[in-house]
Amino acid sequence: MDESLAECPGCGGDARFSVRAPDGTLFGPYTLSQIRAYALERRIVPSAVLIAANGDVFALRQAGIAAPLPHTFAPAPTERRALPGWAILLIVLAIVASIAAIAAAIALPYRAMNRRLGPGGMACDYNLNQVSLALQMYRLDYNDYFPLEPTWRPALYPYLNRVGMTLQAFECPASGLRQRSYELAPALSGVSDRTLSYTVRSRVPMVYDAGLATGPGPHGGDGNVAFVDNTVRLLSPAQFKQYSANLPKQTPARPKP
Ligand SMILES: [Zn+2]
């Protein structure tokens, strides 16, 4: 019992109090222990007051009674609701669809490239990459000079070995020419690559599918071309002709390497 109630005359252990609701209705009288029990059961609102036998009025808290707030003020319990079956199905479908979209985005460029290059096109592209690499190593050893055109293939043998390739690198699967499937541009025979500026190297054809210079290439009329900067592209005969304009015009007298 708190101090204010202790000062209250006639507030002994078995003293009784009426309870006045906020709307003025009177209940009781009850003993303090009864009122405390009612408050715990939420049958008394916190704003109700106690009236002693002598007419003195006390708030509930003055009597040491903590009335809990009515239920309506209690926070709503959180409820974990399971997702309905159709929502789970929808999420699974969305995940499957996005995986399929990613797989297609990865595979489609390759399929498009395969279609564009035709049968054997990818292997041809790879061959020309390796031959370009061998040619670059040759030029490093020979003071930047290209090999002579009539003997360029045997000149590259040791360099192809170094990149783990065999003479198969000279064979385009789409061509019937076997190890003579590719040509070195005759205008580059015995030429120093220092005569070609770095800006023009990506436009100077170096090694390419044989026949592209004179007619249709083996890949649906087109042919693969390795440029001096070692990039490989598929060109039509007309495109090849345009790029050939970038080749050195005159073959200089071959210097001694
Ligand atoms: Zn080819």
Boltz pocket constraint, residues with backbone or C-beta under 6 A from the ligand:
constraints:
  - pocket:
      binder: B
      contacts: [[A, 120], [A, 121], [A, 124], [A, 125], [A, 172], [A, 173], [A, 174], [A, 175], [A, 209], [A, 218], [A, 219], [A, 223], [A, 224]]
      max_distance: 6.0
